[in-house]
């Protein structure tokens, strides 16, 4: 990146640091919860997961379902549980 203003350089470094921190925290959470996959592998699997939203005509209620179809999807299923992200 080519930044010349001090403010932009500082902002870029801040964004990089935050992204690295999020990456390392996800890596730590995966290890704690016994998911033996790298963060990159988990992200690649997550890209293939579909989220289904249905609005019921009579009640107007919206239902959401995460479609975990393959074995790979099921291997990262704990990521979609609220307990996994507790105290994040």
C-alpha positions as CSV (number, residue, x, y, z in Angstrom):
1,X,0.0,0.0,0.0
2,X,1.2,3.5,-0.8
3,X,0.1,5.9,1.9
4,X,1.8,9.2,2.4
5,X,-0.2,10.9,5.1
6,X,0.6,9.9,8.6
7,X,-3.1,9.5,9.5
8,X,-3.6,7.1,6.6
9,X,-0.5,5.1,7.5
10,X,-1.7,4.8,11.2
11,X,-5.2,3.8,10.0
12,X,-3.8,1.1,7.7
13,X,-1.6,-0.3,10.5
14,X,-4.6,-0.3,12.9
15,X,-6.8,-2.2,10.4
16,X,-4.0,-4.8,9.9
17,X,-3.6,-5.2,13.6
18,X,-7.3,-5.7,14.2
19,X,-7.6,-8.2,11.4
20,X,-4.6,-10.1,12.8
21,X,-6.2,-10.1,16.3
22,X,-9.5,-11.4,15.0
23,X,-7.7,-14.2,13.0
24,X,-5.6,-15.2,16.1
25,X,-8.7,-15.2,18.3
26,X,-10.6,-17.4,15.9
27,X,-7.6,-19.7,15.8
28,X,-7.6,-19.9,19.6
29,X,-11.3,-20.5,19.8
30,X,-11.0,-23.4,17.3
31,X,-8.3,-25.0,19.3
32,X,-10.2,-24.6,22.6
33,X,-13.3,-26.2,21.1
34,X,-11.5,-29.1,19.6
35,X,-11.9,-28.1,15.9
36,X,-8.7,-29.3,14.4
37,X,-8.8,-27.1,11.3
38,X,-6.9,-24.0,10.3
39,X,-8.6,-20.7,10.2
40,X,-8.1,-20.6,6.4
41,X,-9.7,-24.0,6.0
42,X,-12.7,-23.0,8.2
43,X,-13.2,-19.8,6.1
44,X,-13.1,-21.8,2.9
45,X,-15.7,-24.2,4.2
46,X,-17.9,-21.4,5.6
47,X,-18.0,-19.8,2.2
48,X,-19.9,-22.8,0.9
49,X,-22.6,-22.8,3.6
50,X,-26.1,-21.5,2.7
51,X,-28.4,-19.7,4.9
52,X,-32.1,-20.2,4.2
53,X,-34.7,-17.6,5.2
54,X,-38.4,-18.2,4.9
55,X,-41.2,-15.7,5.7
56,X,-44.4,-17.4,6.7
57,X,-47.4,-15.9,4.9
58,X,-50.0,-16.0,7.6
59,X,-48.0,-15.0,10.7
60,X,-45.4,-12.9,8.9
61,X,-42.8,-14.7,11.1
62,X,-39.3,-15.1,9.5
63,X,-37.5,-18.4,10.0
64,X,-33.9,-18.9,9.4
65,X,-32.0,-22.2,8.9
66,X,-28.3,-22.7,8.3
67,X,-27.9,-25.6,5.8
68,X,-25.0,-27.8,7.1
69,X,-25.1,-30.5,4.4
70,X,-21.7,-32.0,3.9
71,X,-19.3,-33.6,6.4
72,X,-17.1,-30.5,6.1
73,X,-20.0,-28.3,7.0
74,X,-20.8,-30.4,10.0
75,X,-17.2,-30.3,11.2
76,X,-17.6,-26.5,11.8
77,X,-21.2,-26.7,13.1
78,X,-20.1,-25.5,16.6
79,X,-19.3,-22.1,15.1
80,X,-23.0,-21.6,14.6
81,X,-23.8,-22.2,18.2
82,X,-24.1,-19.2,20.6
83,X,-22.0,-20.9,23.3
84,X,-19.0,-21.0,20.9
85,X,-18.9,-17.2,20.9
86,X,-19.7,-16.6,24.5
87,X,-17.4,-14.0,26.0
88,X,-15.9,-13.2,22.7
